[in-house]
Structure formats: structure tokens, C-alpha cells
Amino acid sequence: MEQEILKVTKEMTVGEVIRKYPSTMEVLQGYGVPTIGCHVPYDETIEGSLKAQDISEAHIQEALDKMNQSVAEWPETVEGIFLTK
């Protein structure tokens, strides 16, 4: 059986995670962590930013699982960005 490799850990910073894995932004927003604008805790760890939102340890693990799931479902490479009206 192949071992799953986690890409997002609670020790990573919010800035690092959203830069590397933009698909995680929606998950973080769902837990109350800002991911756009000047209030983004770029230098704070994922764990610290979730604890600041009064998220329990069990729910922190749940958030990490959801972020890693979103990373697994996100394409490894993006050919281009298309803007539409």
C-alpha cells in the first residue's frame, strides 16, 4: 500500500501554504482565516492561525485533512490563467 505524503502541515505558514497551494484558500476561509487582503496572517503557522479562530485540535486536524484533499485534487501544473467577464 502506498503511503500518503502530506503536503500541508500545521507547522507551515499561511503565506507558504496559499502561495504553494492556492486551492487551500477556500478551506482556510471556511475556518475563518483571512486569505486575501491586508489581514492575512502570512507569517503565522496554520496551527496558530486556526487556534486564533478558537478552532480545537480535532478540528485543526480536520482542516489539514481538507487542505491536503484540496491539494490532491488540484492540477499539478496550470497551463495558463484565463480571465473572463
Backbone as a ProteinNet text record, in pm:
[ID]
protein_1_A
[PRIMARY]
MEQEILKVTKEMTVGEVIRKYPSTMEVLQGYGVPTIGCHVPYDETIEGSLKAQDISEAHIQEALDKMNQSVAEWPETVEGIFLTK
[TERTIARY]
84.6	0	88.5	56.1	133.6	101.2	206	186.7	154.9	54.1	15.2	115.9	158.8	252	172.9	177.9	106.9	186.6	117.7	182.8	166	54.5	27.7	37.8	122.2	136	102.5	74	34.9	151.3	275.1	391.8	418.9	358.4	378	307.5	358.2	291.7	175.1	83.1	-32.3	15.2	110.5	161.7	222.4	300.8	363.9	259.1	157.6	55	-26.2	-73.1	-157.7	-76.6	53.1	139	160.1	191.1	217.2	90.2	-14.8	-137.6	-260.2	-287.7	-399	-535.1	-546.6	-674.7	-709.8	-612.6	-637.7	-706.6	-708.6	-766.4	-911.8	-988	-1129.6	-1146.8	-1061.9	-1068.3	-1036.6	-927.6	-889.9	-999.8	-1057.7	-1166.6	-1284.7	-1310.4	-1419.1	-1399.6	-1274.9	-1243.8	-1219.2	-1248.1	-1237.2	-1101.5	-1008.5	-874.6	-875.4	-840.4	-837.4	-726.1	-756	-656	-636.2	-709.1	-698.5	-695.9	-608.1	-605.8	-498.9	-506.7	-401.1	-410.4	-517.3	-531.9	-488.9	-425.9	-381.6	-261.7	-268.5	-156.1	-45.7	19.3	116.7	225.5	275.6	387.3	343.8	216	165.3	150.8	172.5	156.8	8.8	-15.5	-153.2	-215.9	-142.7	-195	-227.2	-135.7	-156.6	-273.6	-287.2	-396.9	-532.1	-536.8	-661.5	-694	-591.7	-614.5	-663.3	-615.8	-661.2	-810.1	-864.1	-1007.6	-1083.8	-1019.6	-1078	-1115.3	-1032.2	-1053.6	-983.6	-1052.9	-998.7	-893.7	-813.4	-711.3	-772.3	-886.4	-952	-992.7	-1042.2	-1083.3	-963.4	-850.9	-728.4	-686.4	-691.4	-657.3	-755.5	-882.3	-984.4	-953.5	-913.7	-878.6	-757.6	-656.4	-538.8	-577.8	-663.9	-710.1	-781.3	-865.8	-938.3	-842.6	-741.2	-643.6	-564.3	-521.4	-445.7	-531.9	-659.5	-750.5	-763.1	-773.3	-784.8	-657.2	-542.1	-414.6	-409.8	-454.4	-452.6	-542.2	-649.7	-743.9	-706.3	-613.1	-570.9	-470.7	-478	-380.6	-238.3	-143.1	-3.5	52.4	11.5	57.9	-62	-48.1	-153.6	-94.7	-158.9	-107.9	-122.7	-222.9	-244.4	-361.2	-369.6	-481.3	-565.9	-692.8	-784	-881.7	-891.4	-984.4	-1105.4	-1222.7	-1344.7	-1433.9	-1525.3	-1620.3	-1736.6
-118.9	0	124.4	218.3	340.8	436.5	492.2	585	724.2	786.7	921.6	1022.3	1112.2	1216.8	1345.4	1398.4	1522.5	1639	1728.5	1846.4	1966.5	1971.1	2082.7	2029.8	2096.4	2059.3	2179.4	2153.7	2262	2355.6	2312.4	2397.2	2496.5	2475.4	2565.6	2698.1	2805.1	2934.5	2946.9	3032.9	3058	3107.2	3199.5	3253.4	3146.3	3058.3	2949.8	2856.8	2823.4	2730.6	2790.2	2914.9	2970.3	3003.8	3030	3053.2	2922.5	2815.3	2686.6	2615.4	2629	2552.5	2643.4	2721.5	2816.6	2751.2	2623.3	2556	2549.1	2572.2	2566.4	2692.1	2797.6	2923.8	2907.2	2834.4	2815.6	2741.4	2642.5	2568.3	2661.3	2737.6	2829.7	2932.4	2985.9	3083.1	3020	2892.8	2822.5	2811.6	2821.1	2818.3	2958.5	3060.4	3197.8	3262.3	3196.4	3252	3336.6	3466.1	3550.2	3505.7	3505.7	3465	3569.8	3678.6	3785.5	3918.4	4007.2	4140.7	4158.4	4270.7	4307.4	4235.4	4165.7	4097.7	3951.3	3910.6	3772.2	3750.2	3646.5	3619	3539.3	3601.3	3532.1	3459.5	3519.5	3462.2	3371.9	3355.3	3271.1	3127.5	3031.7	2892.8	2861.8	2755.6	2709.6	2681.2	2611.4	2579.8	2706.8	2802.4	2926.7	3007.1	3012.8	3090.7	3024.9	2892.5	2823.4	2835.7	2826.3	2844.3	2985.7	3083.4	3221.9	3235.7	3141.6	3140.2	3047.4	3007.6	2916.3	2780.1	2731.8	2600.1	2496.2	2389.2	2284.5	2201.8	2126.2	2039.9	1941.1	1882.9	1786.7	1852.9	1975.6	2046.6	2099	2121.1	2158.2	2042.2	1920.5	1803.4	1788.1	1813.7	1808.1	1908.5	2030.5	2134.7	2092.2	2033.5	1985.4	1877	1786.8	1680.7	1740.6	1840.3	1904.7	1978.5	2046	2116.8	2018.9	1908.4	1809	1742.9	1726.6	1673.2	1771.4	1900.8	2000.3	2006.3	1986.9	1985.2	1863.8	1749.2	1626.7	1638.1	1714.9	1729.7	1842.8	1927.5	2042.9	1997	2048.7	2008.4	2046.8	1959.4	1985.3	2105.7	2122.7	2237.2	2307.2	2433.9	2514	2572	2545.5	2591.4	2741.8	2800.1	2943.8	2987.4	3114.7	3173.3	3250	3224.1	3288.5	3375.9	3501.1	3593.7	3607.9	3599.9	3615.7	3717.2	3770.6	3866.3	3792.3
0	0	0	-84	-97.4	17.6	80.5	191	136.9	197.1	155.6	210	124.9	166.4	184.5	306	333.6	278.3	213.4	157.9	250	323.2	414.1	556.3	636.9	777.4	864.5	991	1081	1111.8	1083.6	1109	996.2	879.8	766	792.8	732	748.5	650.2	686.1	599.5	463.4	462.6	337	249.1	308.9	234	172.7	251.7	205.3	90.4	104.8	-1.5	-126.7	-110.5	-227.5	-304.6	-232.1	-296.5	-341.8	-261.9	-284.4	-276.7	-380.2	-375.7	-349.7	-377.2	-353.1	-204.8	-118.4	25.9	79.1	-1.2	44.8	88.6	11.9	43.9	176.9	200.9	327.4	443.9	432.1	538.6	564.9	459.3	474.5	548	523	589	739.2	783	925.9	981.9	901.5	948.9	933.2	865.9	846.5	719.6	730.6	610.5	516	386.3	287.3	178.1	185.7	86.5	161.1	117.9	175.8	282.4	350.6	445.1	578.9	606.7	735.4	731.7	623.5	611	703.9	788.3	878.4	808.1	708	623.4	701.8	809.6	884.4	999.1	1018	1125.7	1074.4	1162.6	1121.1	1100	1025.5	1006	1141.7	1227.7	1360.4	1439.3	1440.2	1513.9	1461.2	1330	1272.2	1300	1302.6	1334.8	1483.9	1568.4	1712.7	1742.6	1666.2	1684.5	1654.9	1577.9	1546	1641.2	1751.6	1851.5	1793.4	1701.8	1642.4	1731.1	1765.1	1851.8	1777.9	1856	1796.3	1696.7	1733	1642.9	1512.8	1522	1400.7	1321.6	1389.7	1317.4	1228	1282.4	1201.2	1085.6	1111.9	1006.8	896.6	935.9	838.3	755.4	821.8	748.7	649.5	691.5	600.8	479.5	503.5	393	300	358.1	274.8	189.5	249.3	172.7	66.7	93.7	-7.2	-124	-91.6	-198.3	-282.2	-217.2	-290.4	-382.6	-333.8	-413.7	-536.7	-524.4	-635.4	-730.6	-691.3	-771.3	-875.7	-998.2	-1100.5	-1058.5	-1087.7	-1052.1	-1127.3	-1250.4	-1328.1	-1388.9	-1403.5	-1465.5	-1592.7	-1703.8	-1833.4	-1851.3	-1790.7	-1805.9	-1721.1	-1704.4	-1629.3	-1727.7	-1725.6	-1818.7	-1743	-1780.7	-1720.2	-1810	-1751.2	-1828	-1759.5	-1834.9	-1777.7	-1720.8
[MASK]
+++++++++++++++++++++++++++++++++++++++++++++++++++++++++++++++++++++++++++++++++++++

